[in-house]
Amino acid sequence: MKTRILIAATATSALLAGGAAAATSAFATTDLNLRSGPGPQYEIIGVIDGSTETMVEGCLAEANWCQVTYDGQAGWASGEYLAHSLETPVPVYSPESQVEVSTVTYEEPGDNGGAAVGAIGGGAVAAAALGGPLAILGGMLIGGGVGAAVDVDETTVTYIRNNPVDPVYATGEVVVGAKLSDTAVVTPIPESEYGYVAVNNTTAVVDPATGEIVYIVR
């Protein structure tokens, strides 16, 4: 079944659809995380290079997450950063260009290895259910604009990797140009104007003055 859908900003529960459907071509407007499931709490299994084509198999009917195939690898990506065309980079969820795409659903694996027909929430709500030493941001990653990455030297990257911080979760995907909510705690980097945070399984360098993500540590 196909429908013209508007991808909303809030993820909801879903179950994986089994039927095959025609894929839709889209372009990543920035380097974009490829995740194992439809939400920022899922493991990063790859990265879609910015300005490159990927195939959208379908999107959740009520969430801004799409099932994609990139360079032969299947996964999930935030529809906020998947555009129909780089000439007019409008996200696939945008009401300005509601393209016909297939709708898909998602099945959360059960703890016993089987398929769990249970609901999962999106963003911070789902992250809280995972357990472990999680701190939940009160807000979300703000804005869909893509900013310019700064140059971060290897010494700084090594320091960040050698000094991990507690993970936090927020709704939204971690990309350069996104802004953290005011509740985010940014850890300073010695002899640098920037700080860093581990958010949504991604370590990001942040400008503390603006809360804007300026570099992704991969």
C-alpha positions in Angstrom: 0.0 0.0 0.0 1.2 3.5 -0.8 0.0 6.8 0.5 1.0 10.4 0.6 2.3 10.9 4.1 3.5 13.7 6.2 6.2 12.5 8.5 5.5 14.1 11.9 8.1 15.1 14.5 7.2 12.4 17.0 7.9 8.7 16.7 5.2 6.2 17.6 5.0 2.4 18.0 5.0 0.2 14.9 5.4 -3.3 13.6 7.6 -4.4 10.7 5.7 -4.8 7.4 6.5 -7.8 5.3 5.4 -6.8 1.8 7.8 -5.6 -0.8 7.4 -2.1 -2.3 9.1 0.1 -4.8 11.9 2.3 -3.3 12.2 6.0 -3.7 15.4 7.8 -4.5 16.5 10.5 -2.0 19.7 12.4 -1.1 21.3 12.9 2.3 21.7 16.7 2.9 24.5 16.0 5.4 26.5 13.1 6.7 23.7 11.1 8.3 23.7 8.2 10.7 22.5 4.9 9.4 20.9 3.2 12.4 19.7 -0.3 13.2 16.2 0.9 14.1 13.9 3.9 13.6 15.0 6.2 16.4 18.1 8.0 17.9 18.4 5.4 20.6 19.4 2.6 18.1 22.9 1.6 17.3 24.7 3.4 14.5 25.6 0.8 11.9 27.0 3.1 9.2 27.0 6.7 7.8 25.3 8.0 4.7 27.7 10.5 3.1 26.3 13.9 2.6 25.0 14.8 -0.9 24.9 11.1 -1.9 21.9 9.1 -3.1 20.2 6.5 -1.0 17.1 4.4 -1.6 14.1 5.0 0.7 12.2 1.7 1.0 9.5 3.4 3.1 8.8 5.6 6.1 6.9 5.2 9.3 3.4 6.6 8.8 3.6 8.7 12.0 7.3 9.3 12.5 10.2 11.1 10.8 12.2 7.8 10.3 12.6 6.0 7.0 13.9 2.5 6.1 16.7 3.0 3.6 19.3 1.1 1.7 22.7 2.8 1.2 25.7 1.2 -0.5 24.1 -2.2 -0.1 23.4 -1.8 3.6 19.9 -1.7 5.0 19.0 0.5 8.0 17.0 3.5 9.2 17.7 7.2 8.8 16.0 10.4 9.9 13.7 11.6 7.2 14.4 15.2 8.2 17.7 15.0 6.4 16.6 13.0 3.4 15.8 15.3 0.4 14.0 14.6 -2.8 16.6 16.6 -4.8 19.8 18.5 -3.9 18.7 21.3 -6.3 15.7 21.9 -4.1 16.7 20.2 -0.8 13.3 19.8 0.9 13.2 16.9 3.4 11.0 13.9 2.5 8.7 14.6 5.4 8.0 18.2 4.4 4.5 19.3 3.5 5.9 21.4 0.7 6.8 18.3 -1.3 4.7 15.4 -0.1 6.0 12.7 -2.4 4.3 9.4 -2.7 6.3 6.9 -0.6 5.6 3.5 0.8 4.6 3.3 4.5 6.4 0.6 6.6 6.1 -0.5 10.1 8.6 -1.8 12.6 8.9 -4.8 14.9 11.0 -4.5 18.1 12.9 -7.8 18.8 12.0 -9.4 22.0 14.4 -10.1 24.9 14.0 -13.9 24.2 15.2 -13.5 20.6 11.7 -13.7 19.2 9.5 -11.0 17.8 7.9 -8.8 20.4 4.6 -7.4 19.4 5.0 -4.5 21.8 5.0 -0.7 21.5 8.1 1.4 21.6 8.3 5.1 21.9 10.5 7.5 20.1 13.4 9.7 21.2 14.1 10.1 24.9 11.1 8.0 26.0 12.4 5.0 24.2 15.9 5.7 25.4 14.7 5.7 29.0 13.3 2.2 28.6 16.7 0.8 27.6 18.0 1.0 31.1 21.6 1.8 32.0 23.3 5.0 33.0 21.3 7.3 30.9 20.6 11.0 31.4 17.6 12.3 29.4 17.7 15.8 27.9 14.6 17.7 28.8 14.2 19.0 25.3 15.3 18.0 21.9 17.8 18.6 19.1 16.5 21.8 17.7 16.5 22.9 14.0 16.9 21.0 10.8 19.4 23.3 9.2 22.8 22.0 8.2 25.8 24.0 9.4 29.4 23.9 8.4 31.8 21.6 10.3 34.8 23.0 12.0 38.3 21.5 11.8 39.1 19.4 14.9 42.6 18.1 15.2 43.5 14.6 16.0 44.8 15.6 19.5 41.4 16.9 20.4 39.7 13.8 19.0 42.0 11.5 21.0 41.3 13.5 24.2 37.6 13.1 23.7 37.9 9.4 23.0 40.1 8.9 26.1 37.7 10.8 28.3 34.2 9.5 27.6 31.2 11.2 29.2 27.9 9.8 30.3 25.4 9.3 27.5 22.4 11.4 27.1 19.4 11.1 24.8 17.2 13.6 23.0 14.6 13.5 20.3 16.1 14.2 16.9 19.2 13.1 15.0 22.7 14.2 15.7 24.1 16.1 12.7 26.4 19.1 12.2 24.2 22.3 12.5 21.7 20.8 14.9 21.4 22.5 18.3 21.1 21.0 21.7 18.5 22.1 24.1 19.4 24.4 27.0 19.3 21.5 29.4 22.3 19.7 27.8 25.5 19.6 29.8 28.6 20.2 27.6 31.9 19.0 28.9 34.8 21.5 28.2 37.8 20.5 26.0 41.1 21.8 27.5 42.6 24.7 25.6 39.6 24.8 23.2 36.6 27.0 22.8 34.5 24.0 22.2 33.1 21.2 24.4 31.6 17.8 23.7 28.7 15.6 24.6 27.7 12.0 24.0 24.1 12.2 22.7 22.1 9.5 21.0 25.0 7.1 20.7 27.0 9.7 19.0 29.9 11.9 20.3 29.6 15.5 19.1 31.7 18.6 19.5 29.6 21.5 20.5 29.9 25.3 20.6 28.9 26.0 24.2 27.9 29.6 23.3 25.2 28.5 20.9 24.6 24.8 21.6 25.3 24.0 18.0 27.0 20.8 17.0 30.0 21.6 14.9 31.7 18.2 14.5 30.9 14.6 14.8 33.5 12.2 16.2 33.4 9.0 14.2 
